[in-house]
Amino acid sequence: MSAPSAGLHDEALRALLLEDAPHGDLTTRGLALGDEAATIRFEARGAMTVAGIEAAARMLQLCGVAVVRPVSSGEAVAAGAVLLDGQGPAAGVLLGWKSAQTLVEACSGIAGATAAIVRRLREAGFATPLACTRKSFPGTRWLAAEAVQAGGGVMHRLGLSETLLVFPEHRALLPPGMLAARLQALRQAQPEKRLVVETGDEEEALALARLGVDVLQLERFDPARLAALKARLHAEGLGSRLAPAGGVTLDNALAFAAAGADLLVSSAPYFAPPADVRVRIGPAAVADVTAAAGRCG
């Protein structure tokens, strides 16, 4: 994944720093360390799929730290790999340290979990996409989306303004007998969008397919039910694509793909354990800090 432009998410990154130190760093100030020259290094404690490293580097830059970043999001690295090197005033190093570390650990955990599912599918010969939902922790969707893509997944939908997805909760509020007409009106209002409808019932799924729904999002279907529905759609010549959602994990992704899913919809990567990043901080010569200023990555 290519690095985001410097400044693209500066406001959000500054907000994370402000959350951690709304009134400054009392410890660093009290120890009179602010003007000392310091180095910082991020290393992978174990094998991991890197994500969020560009944002972490930018966060440190916003704290006045010059950064060299030898890896990019999406790279698989071994234990001990250097993810980031930085030099700058201790005040900036210590201010950005923990927030940047936590960001990389959380994002890399998501990327690693995504990559594990994608890898299992590809090794078995399936090109089935893994699409992750918008059910990431509120306020972190841009980071979650980058982490999913770093792991080889795609985003199912980034928000309500992006796609058409009719839930049972929408249909519960429609007047009786008006579903077909309202779906047609929805198509006419947004003709360039695919129409996706969620259902947890096989007969309802068939009825929706007969109405021309592009994608049936199958809530809590197991692989056997999906395969049975696929066969019935094929028998009627219906072309709706099938996207199992709810409970799709590393353990069952391959079974869903083998059953005929066209794509997998999952929130599981967001709840994966974070990756483990070792941070080393130490003194640096002032001359070294000055020289590093021209090597920001």
DOBAMI-552126 format. One record per atom (N, C-alpha, C): residue number from 1; atom name; y, x, z. Coordinates in steps of 0.2 Angstrom, whole numbers, plus 5000, padded with zeros to 4 digits. Example, Ala and Ser with C-alpha at 12.3 -4.5 7.8 and 13.67 -1.06 7.14 Angstrom:
residues 2
> n,atom,yy,xx,zz
> 1,N,4972,5066,5039
> 1,CA,4978,5062,5039
> 1,C,4984,5066,5039
> 2,N,4989,5064,5035
> 2,CA,4995,5068,5036
> 2,C,5000,5064,5039
//
This chain:
residues 297
> n,atom,yy,xx,zz
> 1,N,4994,5004,5000
> 1,CA,5000,5000,5000
> 1,C,5006,5004,5000
> 2,N,5011,5003,4996
> 2,CA,5017,5007,4995
> 2,C,5021,5006,5001
> 3,N,5025,5011,5003
> 3,CA,5030,5010,5009
> 3,C,5035,5006,5008
> 4,N,5037,5002,5013
> 4,CA,5043,4997,5012
> 4,C,5049,5001,5011
> 5,N,5054,4999,5008
> 5,CA,5061,5003,5007
> 5,C,5064,5003,5014
> 6,N,5067,5009,5015
> 6,CA,5070,5010,5022
> 6,C,5076,5005,5023
> 7,N,5076,5002,5029
> 7,CA,5081,4997,5030
> 7,C,5078,4990,5029
> 8,N,5072,4989,5025
> 8,CA,5070,4982,5023
> 8,C,5069,4978,5030
> 9,N,5066,4981,5035
> 9,CA,5065,4977,5041
> 9,C,5068,4980,5047
> 10,N,5074,4983,5046
> 10,CA,5077,4987,5051
> 10,C,5079,4982,5057
> 11,N,5081,4976,5055
> 11,CA,5084,4972,5061
> 11,C,5078,4970,5065
> 12,N,5072,4969,5062
> 12,CA,5066,4967,5066
> 12,C,5064,4973,5070
> 13,N,5064,4979,5067
> 13,CA,5062,4985,5071
> 13,C,5067,4986,5077
> 14,N,5073,4985,5076
> 14,CA,5078,4986,5081
> 14,C,5077,4981,5087
> 15,N,5075,4975,5085
> 15,CA,5073,4970,5090
> 15,C,5068,4972,5094
> 16,N,5062,4975,5091
> 16,CA,5057,4978,5095
> 16,C,5059,4983,5100
> 17,N,5063,4988,5098
> 17,CA,5066,4993,5102
> 17,C,5070,4990,5108
> 18,N,5074,4985,5106
> 18,CA,5079,4982,5111
> 18,C,5074,4978,5116
> 19,N,5069,4975,5114
> 19,CA,5065,4972,5119
> 19,C,5062,4977,5124
> 20,N,5060,4983,5122
> 20,CA,5057,4988,5126
> 20,C,5062,4991,5131
> 21,N,5068,4991,5128
> 21,CA,5074,4995,5132
> 21,C,5080,4991,5132
> 22,N,5081,4985,5134
> 22,CA,5087,4981,5134
> 22,C,5093,4985,5137
> 23,N,5092,4989,5142
> 23,CA,5097,4992,5145
> 23,C,5096,5000,5146
> 24,N,5093,5002,5141
> 24,CA,5092,5010,5140
> 24,C,5085,5012,5144
> 25,N,5084,5018,5143
> 25,CA,5078,5021,5146
> 25,C,5080,5024,5153
> 26,N,5078,5021,5158
> 26,CA,5080,5023,5165
> 26,C,5077,5030,5167
> 27,N,5071,5030,5165
> 27,CA,5067,5036,5167
> 27,C,5069,5042,5163
> 28,N,5070,5042,5157
> 28,CA,5073,5048,5153
> 28,C,5080,5050,5155
> 29,N,5084,5045,5156
> 29,CA,5091,5046,5158
> 29,C,5091,5049,5165
> 30,N,5087,5047,5170
> 30,CA,5086,5049,5176
> 30,C,5084,5056,5177
> 31,N,5079,5058,5172
> 31,CA,5077,5065,5172
> 31,C,5081,5070,5168
> 32,N,5087,5067,5165
> 32,CA,5091,5071,5161
> 32,C,5088,5075,5156
> 33,N,5083,5071,5152
> 33,CA,5080,5074,5147
> 33,C,5083,5072,5140
> 34,N,5088,5068,5140
> 34,CA,5090,5065,5133
> 34,C,5091,5070,5128
> 35,N,5095,5075,5130
> 35,CA,5097,5080,5125
> 35,C,5092,5085,5123
> 36,N,5086,5085,5127
> 36,CA,5081,5090,5125
> 36,C,5078,5089,5118
> 37,N,5076,5094,5115
> 37,CA,5073,5094,5109
> 37,C,5065,5093,5110
> 38,N,5062,5088,5106
> 38,CA,5056,5086,5107
> 38,C,5052,5085,5100
> 39,N,5045,5085,5101
> 39,CA,5041,5084,5095
> 39,C,5037,5078,5097
> 40,N,5034,5074,5092
> 40,CA,5030,5069,5093
> 40,C,5025,5069,5087
> 41,N,5018,5067,5089
> 41,CA,5013,5067,5084
> 41,C,5008,5061,5085
> 42,N,5007,5058,5080
> 42,CA,5002,5052,5080
> 42,C,4995,5055,5077
> 43,N,4990,5054,5081
> 43,CA,4983,5056,5078
> 43,C,4978,5050,5079
> 44,N,4974,5049,5075
> 44,CA,4968,5044,5075
> 44,C,4963,5047,5080
> 45,N,4962,5043,5085
> 45,CA,4956,5045,5090
> 45,C,4949,5044,5087
> 46,N,4949,5039,5082
> 46,CA,4943,5038,5079
> 46,C,4944,5036,5072
> 47,N,4939,5035,5068
> 47,CA,4940,5033,5061
> 47,C,4943,5026,5061
> 48,N,4948,5025,5056
> 48,CA,4952,5019,5056
> 48,C,4955,5018,5049
> 49,N,4957,5012,5048
> 49,CA,4961,5010,5042
> 49,C,4968,5010,5044
> 50,N,4972,5014,5041
> 50,CA,4979,5014,5043
> 50,C,4983,5009,5041
> 51,N,4987,5006,5045
> 51,CA,4992,5001,5043
> 51,C,4998,5001,5048
> 52,N,5004,4999,5046
> 52,CA,5010,4999,5050
> 52,C,5013,5006,5051
> 53,N,5010,5011,5047
> 53,CA,5013,5018,5049
> 53,C,5020,5019,5046
> 54,N,5022,5015,5040
> 54,CA,5028,5016,5037
> 54,C,5033,5013,5042
> 55,N,5032,5007,5045
> 55,CA,5036,5003,5050
> 55,C,5037,5008,5056
> 56,N,5032,5011,5058
> 56,CA,5032,5015,5064
> 56,C,5037,5021,5063
> 57,N,5036,5024,5057
> 57,CA,5040,5030,5055
> 57,C,5047,5028,5055
> 58,N,5049,5022,5052
> 58,CA,5056,5020,5052
> 58,C,5058,5018,5059
> 59,N,5054,5015,5063
> 59,CA,5057,5014,5070
> 59,C,5059,5021,5073
> 60,N,5055,5026,5072
> 60,CA,5057,5032,5075
> 60,C,5063,5035,5072
> 61,N,5064,5034,5065
> 61,CA,5070,5036,5062
> 61,C,5076,5033,5065
> 62,N,5075,5026,5066
> 62,CA,5081,5023,5069
> 62,C,5083,5025,5076
> 63,N,5078,5029,5079
> 63,CA,5080,5032,5086
> 63,C,5082,5039,5085
> 64,N,5084,5041,5079
> 64,CA,5086,5048,5077
> 64,C,5081,5053,5077
> 65,N,5075,5051,5075
> 65,CA,5069,5056,5075
> 65,C,5068,5057,5067
> 66,N,5067,5064,5066
> 66,CA,5065,5066,5059
> 66,C,5058,5065,5058
> 67,N,5055,5062,5053
> 67,CA,5048,5060,5053
> 67,C,5045,5063,5046
> 68,N,5039,5066,5047
> 68,CA,5035,5068,5041
> 68,C,5029,5063,5042
> 69,N,5027,5060,5037
> 69,CA,5021,5055,5037
> 69,C,5016,5057,5032
> 70,N,5011,5060,5033
> 70,CA,5006,5062,5029
> 70,C,5001,5057,5026
> 71,N,5001,5051,5029
> 71,CA,4997,5046,5026
> 71,C,5001,5039,5025
> 72,N,4998,5035,5022
> 72,CA,5001,5028,5020
> 72,C,4996,5023,5022
> 73,N,4999,5017,5023
> 73,CA,4995,5011,5025
> 73,C,4990,5010,5019
> 74,N,4984,5008,5021
> 74,CA,4978,5007,5017
> 74,C,4973,5013,5016
> 75,N,4975,5019,5019
> 75,CA,4971,5024,5019
> 75,C,4966,5024,5025
> 76,N,4960,5026,5023
> 76,CA,4954,5026,5028
> 76,C,4954,5034,5030
> 77,N,4955,5035,5037
> 77,CA,4955,5042,5039
> 77,C,4950,5043,5045
> 78,N,4948,5049,5046
> 78,CA,4943,5051,5051
> 78,C,4946,5052,5057
> 79,N,4942,5053,5063
> 79,CA,4945,5055,5069
> 79,C,4948,5061,5069
> 80,N,4954,5061,5072
> 80,CA,4958,5068,5073
> 80,C,4963,5068,5067
> 81,N,4963,5064,5062
> 81,CA,4968,5064,5057
> 81,C,4975,5063,5059
> 82,N,4980,5067,5057
> 82,CA,4987,5066,5059
> 82,C,4990,5061,5055
> 83,N,4993,5056,5058
> 83,CA,4996,5050,5055
> 83,C,5004,5051,5054
> 84,N,5007,5055,5059
> 84,CA,5014,5055,5059
> 84,C,5016,5061,5063
> 85,N,5021,5065,5061
> 85,CA,5024,5070,5064
> 85,C,5032,5069,5065
> 86,N,5035,5070,5070
> 86,CA,5042,5069,5071
> 86,C,5045,5074,5076
> 87,N,5051,5075,5075
> 87,CA,5055,5080,5079
> 87,C,5062,5077,5080
> 88,N,5065,5077,5086
> 88,CA,5071,5075,5087
> 88,C,5073,5075,5094
> 89,N,5079,5072,5096
> 89,CA,5081,5072,5103
> 89,C,5076,5068,5108
> 90,N,5075,5071,5113
> 90,CA,5070,5068,5118
> 90,C,5071,5060,5119
> 91,N,5078,5059,5119
> 91,CA,5080,5052,5121
> 91,C,5077,5047,5115
> 92,N,5077,5049,5109
> 92,CA,5075,5045,5103
> 92,C,5067,5045,5103
> 93,N,5064,5051,5104
> 93,CA,5057,5051,5104
> 93,C,5054,5047,5109
> 94,N,5056,5047,5115
> 94,CA,5054,5043,5121
> 94,C,5055,5036,5120
> 95,N,5061,5034,5117
> 95,CA,5063,5027,5116
> 95,C,5058,5024,5111
> 96,N,5057,5027,5105
> 96,CA,5053,5024,5100
> 96,C,5045,5025,5101
> 97,N,5043,5029,5105
> 97,CA,5036,5031,5106
> 97,C,5031,5025,5107
> 98,N,5032,5022,5112
> 98,CA,5027,5017,5114
> 98,C,5027,5011,5109
> 99,N,5033,5009,5107
> 99,CA,5033,5003,5102
> 99,C,5030,5005,5096
> 100,N,5032,5011,5093
> 100,CA,5029,5013,5087
> 100,C,5021,5014,5087
> 101,N,5019,5017,5093
> 101,CA,5012,5018,5094
> 101,C,5008,5011,5094
> 102,N,5011,5006,5098
> 102,CA,5008,5000,5098
> 102,C,5008,4996,5092
> 103,N,5013,4997,5088
> 103,CA,5013,4994,5081
> 103,C,5008,4996,5077
> 104,N,5007,5003,5076
> 104,CA,5002,5006,5072
> 104,C,4995,5004,5074
> 105,N,4994,5004,5081
> 105,CA,4987,5002,5084
> 105,C,4985,4995,5082
> 106,N,4990,4990,5083
> 106,CA,4989,4983,5082
> 106,C,4988,4982,5074
> 107,N,4992,4985,5070
> 107,CA,4991,4983,5063
> 107,C,4985,4987,5060
> 108,N,4983,4993,5062
> 108,CA,4977,4996,5060
> 108,C,4971,4992,5062
> 109,N,4971,4989,5068
> 109,CA,4966,4985,5070
> 109,C,4964,4979,5065
> 110,N,4970,4976,5063
> 110,CA,4969,4970,5058
> 110,C,4967,4973,5052
> 111,N,4970,4979,5049
> 111,CA,4968,4982,5043
> 111,C,4960,4984,5043
> 112,N,4958,4987,5049
> 112,CA,4951,4989,5049
> 112,C,4946,4983,5049
> 113,N,4948,4977,5053
> 113,CA,4944,4971,5053
> 113,C,4943,4968,5046
> 114,N,4949,4968,5042
> 114,CA,4949,4965,5036
> 114,C,4945,4970,5031
> 115,N,4946,4976,5031
> 115,CA,4942,4981,5027
> 115,C,4935,4980,5028
> 116,N,4933,4979,5034
> 116,CA,4925,4979,5036
> 116,C,4922,4973,5032
> 117,N,4926,4967,5032
> 117,CA,4923,4961,5029
> 117,C,4923,4962,5021
> 118,N,4929,4965,5019
> 118,CA,4929,4966,5011
> 118,C,4924,4971,5009
> 119,N,4923,4976,5013
> 119,CA,4918,4981,5012
> 119,C,4911,4978,5011
> 120,N,4909,4974,5016
> 120,CA,4903,4971,5016
> 120,C,4901,4967,5010
> 121,N,4907,4963,5008
> 121,CA,4906,4959,5002
> 121,C,4905,4963,4996
> 122,N,4909,4969,4995
> 122,CA,4909,4973,4989
> 122,C,4902,4977,4989
> 123,N,4900,4979,4994
> 123,CA,4893,4983,4994
> 123,C,4888,4978,4992
> 124,N,4888,4972,4993
> 124,CA,4883,4967,4991
> 124,C,4884,4965,4984
> 125,N,4889,4967,4981
> 125,CA,4890,4965,4974
> 125,C,4895,4959,4973
> 126,N,4898,4956,4978
> 126,CA,4902,4951,4978
> 126,C,4910,4953,4977
> 127,N,4913,4950,4973
> 127,CA,4920,4951,4972
> 127,C,4924,4945,4975
> 128,N,4921,4941,4979
> 128,CA,4925,4936,4983
> 128,C,4931,4938,4987
> 129,N,4937,4936,4986
> 129,CA,4942,4938,4989
> 129,C,4942,4935,4997
> 130,N,4945,4939,5001
> 130,CA,4946,4937,5008
> 130,C,4953,4936,5009
> 131,N,4955,4930,5011
> 131,CA,4962,4928,5011
> 131,C,4963,4926,5019
> 132,N,4968,4929,5022
> 132,CA,4969,4928,5029
> 132,C,4975,4923,5030
> 133,N,4974,4919,5035
> 133,CA,4979,4913,5036
> 133,C,4986,4916,5039
> 134,N,4990,4911,5040
> 134,CA,4996,4912,5043
> 134,C,4996,4912,5051
> 135,N,4990,4912,5054
> 135,CA,4989,4911,5061
> 135,C,4990,4918,5065
> 136,N,4994,4922,5062
> 136,CA,4995,4928,5066
> 136,C,5000,4926,5072
> 137,N,5001,4931,5076
> 137,CA,5006,4930,5082
> 137,C,5013,4929,5080
> 138,N,5016,4923,5082
> 138,CA,5023,4922,5080
> 138,C,5027,4928,5080
> 139,N,5031,4928,5075
> 139,CA,5036,4934,5074
> 139,C,5034,4940,5071
> 140,N,5027,4940,5070
> 140,CA,5024,4947,5067
> 140,C,5021,4946,5061
> 141,N,5023,4940,5057
> 141,CA,5019,4939,5051
> 141,C,5020,4944,5046
> 142,N,5026,4947,5045
> 142,CA,5027,4952,5040
> 142,C,5023,4958,5041
> 143,N,5022,4960,5048
> 143,CA,5017,4966,5049
> 143,C,5010,4964,5048
> 144,N,5008,4958,5050
> 144,CA,5001,4955,5049
> 144,C,5000,4955,5041
> 145,N,5004,4953,5037
> 145,CA,5003,4952,5030
> 145,C,5002,4959,5027
> 146,N,5006,4964,5029
> 146,CA,5005,4971,5027
> 146,C,4999,4974,5029
> 147,N,4996,4972,5035
> 147,CA,4990,4975,5038
> 147,C,4984,4972,5034
> 148,N,4984,4966,5033
> 148,CA,4979,4962,5029
> 148,C,4978,4966,5022
> 149,N,4984,4967,5019
> 149,CA,4984,4970,5012
> 149,C,4982,4977,5012
> 150,N,4983,4980,5018
> 150,CA,4981,4987,5019
> 150,C,4973,4988,5019
> 151,N,4970,4982,5022
> 151,CA,4963,4982,5023
> 151,C,4960,4979,5017
> 152,N,4963,4978,5011
> 152,CA,4960,4975,5005
> 152,C,4960,4968,5005
> 153,N,4963,4964,5009
> 153,CA,4963,4957,5009
> 153,C,4969,4954,5006
> 154,N,4970,4948,5005
> 154,CA,4976,4944,5002
> 154,C,4978,4939,5007
> 155,N,4984,4937,5007
> 155,CA,4987,4932,5011
> 155,C,4985,4925,5008
> 156,N,4982,4921,5013
> 156,CA,4981,4914,5011
> 156,C,4987,4910,5009
> 157,N,4991,4910,5014
> 157,CA,4998,4907,5013
> 157,C,5003,4910,5018
> 158,N,5009,4912,5016
> 158,CA,5013,4915,5021
> 158,C,5018,4911,5024
> 159,N,5018,4904,5022
> 159,CA,5022,4899,5026
> 159,C,5022,4893,5022
> 160,N,5025,4888,5025
> 160,CA,5025,4881,5023
> 160,C,5029,4880,5016
> 161,N,5033,4885,5015
> 161,CA,5038,4885,5009
> 161,C,5034,4888,5003
> 162,N,5028,4891,5004
> 162,CA,5025,4895,4998
> 162,C,5020,4891,4994
> 163,N,5016,4887,4998
> 163,CA,5010,4884,4994
> 163,C,5009,4876,4996
> 164,N,5005,4873,4992
> 164,CA,5004,4866,4994
> 164,C,4997,4866,4997
> 165,N,4997,4863,5003
> 165,CA,4990,4863,5007
> 165,C,4991,4856,5011
> 166,N,4987,4851,5009
> 166,CA,4987,4845,5012
> 166,C,4981,4845,5017
> 167,N,4983,4844,5024
> 167,CA,4979,4844,5029
> 167,C,4977,4836,5031
> 168,N,4971,4835,5034
> 168,CA,4969,4829,5037
> 168,C,4975,4826,5041
> 169,N,4979,4830,5044
> 169,CA,4985,4827,5048
> 169,C,4990,4824,5043
> 170,N,4991,4827,5037
> 170,CA,4995,4824,5033
> 170,C,4993,4817,5030
> 171,N,4986,4817,5029
> 171,CA,4983,4811,5026
> 171,C,4983,4805,5031
> 172,N,4983,4807,5038
> 172,CA,4983,4802,5043
> 172,C,4989,4798,5043
> 173,N,4995,4801,5041
> 173,CA,5001,4798,5041
> 173,C,5003,4794,5034
> 174,N,4998,4794,5029
> 174,CA,4999,4791,5023
> 174,C,4998,4784,5024
> 175,N,5001,4779,5020
> 175,CA,4999,4772,5020
> 175,C,4992,4771,5017
> 176,N,4988,4767,5020
> 176,CA,4981,4766,5017
> 176,C,4981,4765,5010
> 177,N,4976,4768,5006
> 177,CA,4976,4767,4999
> 177,C,4981,4771,4995
> 178,N,4985,4775,4998
> 178,CA,4990,4779,4994
> 178,C,4989,4786,4993
> 179,N,4983,4789,4995
> 179,CA,4981,4796,4994
> 179,C,4982,4798,4987
> 180,N,4978,4795,4982
> 180,CA,4978,4797,4975
> 180,C,4985,4797,4972
> 181,N,4989,4792,4974
> 181,CA,4996,4791,4971
> 181,C,5001,4797,4974
> 182,N,5000,4798,4980
> 182,CA,5004,4803,4984
> 182,C,5002,4810,4981
> 183,N,4996,4812,4980
> 183,CA,4994,4818,4978
> 183,C,4996,4819,4970
> 184,N,4996,4814,4966
> 184,CA,4999,4814,4960
> 184,C,5006,4816,4960
> 185,N,5010,4812,4965
> 185,CA,5017,4813,4965
> 185,C,5019,4821,4968
> 186,N,5014,4823,4972
> 186,CA,5015,4830,4974
> 186,C,5014,4835,4969
> 187,N,5009,4834,4964
> 187,CA,5008,4838,4958
> 187,C,5015,4838,4954
> 188,N,5017,4832,4953
> 188,CA,5023,4831,4949
> 188,C,5029,4835,4952
> 189,N,5030,4834,4958
> 189,CA,5036,4837,4962
> 189,C,5035,4845,4962
> 190,N,5029,4848,4962
> 190,CA,5028,4855,4962
> 190,C,5023,4857,4956
> 191,N,5025,4856,4950
> 191,CA,5020,4857,4945
> 191,C,5017,4864,4944
> 192,N,5020,4869,4946
> 192,CA,5018,4876,4946
> 192,C,5013,4878,4951
> 193,N,5012,4874,4956
> 193,CA,5008,4876,4962
> 193,C,5001,4873,4961
> 194,N,4996,4877,4964
> 194,CA,4990,4874,4964
> 194,C,4989,4869,4970
> 195,N,4985,4864,4970
> 195,CA,4985,4859,4975
> 195,C,4978,4860,4979
> 196,N,4980,4862,4985
> 196,CA,4974,4863,4990
> 196,C,4974,4858,4995
> 197,N,4968,4855,4997
> 197,CA,4967,4850,5001
> 197,C,4961,4852,5006
> 198,N,4963,4851,5013
> 198,CA,4957,4853,5018
> 198,C,4953,4847,5019
> 199,N,4947,4848,5020
> 199,CA,4942,4843,5022
> 199,C,4936,4846,5026
> 200,N,4934,4842,5030
> 200,CA,4928,4844,5034
> 200,C,4922,4840,5032
> 201,N,4922,4835,5027
> 201,CA,4917,4831,5026
> 201,C,4915,4831,5018
> 202,N,4909,4831,5017
> 202,CA,4906,4833,5010
> 202,C,4908,4827,5005
> 203,N,4907,4821,5008
> 203,CA,4909,4815,5003
> 203,C,4916,4815,5002
> 204,N,4920,4816,5007
> 204,CA,4927,4816,5005
> 204,C,4929,4822,5001
> 205,N,4926,4828,5001
> 205,CA,4927,4833,4997
> 205,C,4925,4831,4990
> 206,N,4920,4828,4989
> 206,CA,4918,4825,4982
> 206,C,4924,4821,4979
> 207,N,4926,4816,4983
> 207,CA,4931,4811,4981
> 207,C,4938,4815,4979
> 208,N,4939,4820,4983
> 208,CA,4945,4824,4982
> 208,C,4945,4828,4975
> 209,N,4939,4831,4974
> 209,CA,4937,4834,4968
> 209,C,4938,4830,4962
> 210,N,4936,4823,4963
> 210,CA,4937,4819,4957
> 210,C,4944,4817,4956
> 211,N,4948,4818,4961
> 211,CA,4956,4817,4960
> 211,C,4959,4823,4957
> 212,N,4955,4828,4956
> 212,CA,4958,4834,4952
> 212,C,4961,4839,4957
> 213,N,4959,4839,4963
> 213,CA,4961,4844,4968
> 213,C,4959,4851,4965
> 214,N,4963,4856,4965
> 214,CA,4962,4863,4963
> 214,C,4957,4867,4968
> 215,N,4959,4866,4974
> 215,CA,4955,4870,4979
> 215,C,4953,4866,4985
> 216,N,4947,4866,4987
> 216,CA,4945,4862,4993
> 216,C,4944,4867,4998
> 217,N,4948,4866,5003
> 217,CA,4947,4871,5009
> 217,C,4943,4867,5014
> 218,N,4937,4870,5015
> 218,CA,4931,4867,5019
> 218,C,4932,4869,5026
> 219,N,4934,4865,5030
> 219,CA,4935,4866,5037
> 219,C,4928,4866,5041
> 220,N,4926,4871,5044
> 220,CA,4920,4872,5048
> 220,C,4913,4870,5044
> 221,N,4913,4871,5038
> 221,CA,4907,4870,5034
> 221,C,4903,4876,5035
> 222,N,4896,4876,5036
> 222,CA,4892,4882,5036
> 222,C,4890,4883,5029
> 223,N,4887,4889,5028
> 223,CA,4885,4891,5021
> 223,C,4880,4886,5018
> 224,N,4876,4883,5021
> 224,CA,4871,4878,5018
> 224,C,4875,4872,5016
> 225,N,4879,4869,5020
> 225,CA,4883,4864,5017
> 225,C,4888,4865,5011
> 226,N,4890,4871,5011
> 226,CA,4894,4873,5006
> 226,C,4890,4874,4999
> 227,N,4884,4876,5000
> 227,CA,4880,4877,4994
> 227,C,4878,4870,4991
> 228,N,4876,4865,4996
> 228,CA,4875,4859,4994
> 228,C,4881,4855,4990
> 229,N,4887,4856,4993
> 229,CA,4893,4853,4990
> 229,C,4894,4857,4983
> 230,N,4893,4863,4982
> 230,CA,4893,4867,4976
> 230,C,4889,4864,4971
> 231,N,4883,4862,4973
> 231,CA,4878,4859,4968
> 231,C,4880,4852,4966
> 232,N,4883,4848,4970
> 232,CA,4885,4842,4968
> 232,C,4891,4842,4964
> 233,N,4895,4847,4965
> 233,CA,4901,4847,4961
> 233,C,4899,4849,4954
> 234,N,4894,4854,4953
> 234,CA,4892,4856,4947
> 234,C,4888,4851,4943
> 235,N,4885,4847,4947
> 235,CA,4881,4841,4943
> 235,C,4886,4836,4940
> 236,N,4892,4835,4943
> 236,CA,4897,4831,4941
> 236,C,4902,4834,4936
> 237,N,4901,4840,4935
> 237,CA,4906,4844,4931
> 237,C,4913,4845,4934
> 238,N,4913,4845,4940
> 238,CA,4919,4846,4944
> 238,C,4921,4853,4945
> 239,N,4927,4855,4944
> 239,CA,4929,4862,4944
> 239,C,4933,4864,4950
> 240,N,4933,4860,4956
> 240,CA,4937,4862,4961
> 240,C,4934,4869,4964
> 241,N,4938,4873,4966
> 241,CA,4936,4879,4969
> 241,C,4935,4878,4977
> 242,N,4930,4882,4980
> 242,CA,4928,4881,4987
> 242,C,4930,4887,4991
> 243,N,4934,4885,4997
> 243,CA,4936,4890,5001
> 243,C,4935,4888,5008
> 244,N,4929,4891,5011
> 244,CA,4927,4890,5018
> 244,C,4933,4892,5022
> 245,N,4934,4889,5028
> 245,CA,4939,4891,5033
> 245,C,4937,4889,5039
> 246,N,4939,4892,5044
> 246,CA,4938,4891,5051
> 246,C,4931,4894,5053
> 247,N,4931,4899,5057
> 247,CA,4925,4902,5059
> 247,C,4922,4907,5054
> 248,N,4926,4909,5049
> 248,CA,4923,4914,5044
> 248,C,4924,4921,5047
> 249,N,4919,4925,5048
> 249,CA,4919,4931,5051
> 249,C,4915,4937,5047
> 250,N,4915,4943,5050
> 250,CA,4911,4948,5047
> 250,C,4904,4946,5047
> 251,N,4901,4942,5052
> 251,CA,4894,4941,5053
> 251,C,4892,4936,5047
> 252,N,4896,4931,5045
> 252,CA,4894,4926,5040
> 252,C,4897,4927,5034
> 253,N,4902,4931,5033
> 253,CA,4906,4932,5026
> 253,C,4901,4932,5020
> 254,N,4896,4936,5021
> 254,CA,4891,4937,5015
> 254,C,4887,4931,5014
> 255,N,4885,4927,5019
> 255,CA,4882,4921,5018
> 255,C,4886,4916,5014
> 256,N,4892,4916,5016
> 256,CA,4897,4911,5012
> 256,C,4898,4913,5005
> 257,N,4898,4920,5004
> 257,CA,4899,4922,4997
> 257,C,4893,4920,4993
> 258,N,4887,4921,4996
> 258,CA,4880,4920,4993
> 258,C,4879,4913,4991
> 259,N,4883,4908,4996
> 259,CA,4882,4901,4995
> 259,C,4886,4898,4989
> 260,N,4891,4903,4987
> 260,CA,4895,4901,4981
> 260,C,4902,4900,4983
> 261,N,4905,4902,4988
> 261,CA,4912,4901,4990
> 261,C,4916,4905,4985
> 262,N,4922,4902,4983
> 262,CA,4926,4906,4978
> 262,C,4931,4910,4981
> 263,N,4933,4909,4987
> 263,CA,4936,4914,4992
> 263,C,4935,4912,4999
> 264,N,4936,4917,5003
> 264,CA,4935,4916,5010
> 264,C,4942,4916,5014
> 265,N,4943,4911,5018
> 265,CA,4949,4910,5022
> 265,C,4947,4911,5029
> 266,N,4951,4916,5032
> 266,CA,4949,4918,5039
> 266,C,4955,4920,5043
> 267,N,4955,4919,5050
> 267,CA,4960,4922,5054
> 267,C,4957,4927,5059
> 268,N,4951,4929,5058
> 268,CA,4947,4933,5062
> 268,C,4950,4940,5063
> 269,N,4953,4943,5057
> 269,CA,4956,4950,5058
> 269,C,4961,4950,5063
> 270,N,4965,4945,5064
> 270,CA,4971,4945,5069
> 270,C,4969,4946,5076
> 271,N,4962,4945,5077
> 271,CA,4960,4945,5084
> 271,C,4955,4951,5085
> 272,N,4955,4956,5081
> 272,CA,4951,4962,5081
> 272,C,4954,4966,5087
> 273,N,4950,4971,5090
> 273,CA,4953,4976,5094
> 273,C,4958,4980,5091
> 274,N,4963,4983,5094
> 274,CA,4968,4987,5091
> 274,C,4964,4994,5089
> 275,N,4966,4998,5084
> 275,CA,4964,5005,5084
> 275,C,4967,5009,5089
> 276,N,4964,5015,5090
> 276,CA,4966,5019,5096
> 276,C,4970,5025,5093
> 277,N,4976,5026,5094
> 277,CA,4981,5031,5092
> 277,C,4983,5036,5098
> 278,N,4981,5042,5097
> 278,CA,4983,5047,5102
> 278,C,4990,5049,5100
> 279,N,4995,5050,5105
> 279,CA,5002,5052,5104
> 279,C,5002,5058,5108
> 280,N,5005,5064,5105
> 280,CA,5006,5070,5108
> 280,C,5014,5071,5108
> 281,N,5017,5072,5114
> 281,CA,5024,5074,5114
> 281,C,5025,5080,5118
> 282,N,5029,5084,5115
> 282,CA,5031,5091,5118
> 282,C,5037,5093,5116
> 283,N,5039,5099,5119
> 283,CA,5046,5102,5118
> 283,C,5046,5105,5111
> 284,N,5052,5106,5108
> 284,CA,5053,5109,5102
> 284,C,5060,5113,5102
> 285,N,5060,5118,5098
> 285,CA,5066,5122,5098
> 285,C,5071,5118,5094
> 286,N,5078,5119,5096
> 286,CA,5083,5115,5093
> 286,C,5083,5117,5086
> 287,N,5082,5123,5084
> 287,CA,5082,5125,5077
> 287,C,5077,5121,5073
> 288,N,5071,5120,5076
> 288,CA,5066,5116,5072
> 288,C,5068,5109,5071
> 289,N,5071,5106,5076
> 289,CA,5074,5099,5075
> 289,C,5079,5098,5070
> 290,N,5083,5103,5069
> 290,CA,5088,5103,5064
> 290,C,5085,5104,5057
> 291,N,5080,5108,5057
> 291,CA,5077,5109,5050
> 291,C,5073,5103,5048
> 292,N,5070,5099,5053
> 292,CA,5066,5093,5051
> 292,C,5070,5088,5049
> 293,N,5077,5088,5050
> 293,CA,5081,5082,5048
> 293,C,5081,5081,5041
> 294,N,5079,5086,5037
> 294,CA,5079,5085,5030
> 294,C,5072,5083,5027
> 295,N,5068,5082,5031
> 295,CA,5061,5081,5029
> 295,C,5058,5074,5031
> 296,N,5063,5069,5032
> 296,CA,5061,5062,5034
> 296,C,5056,5059,5029
> 297,N,5051,5056,5031
> 297,CA,5046,5053,5026
> 297,C,5046,5046,5027
//
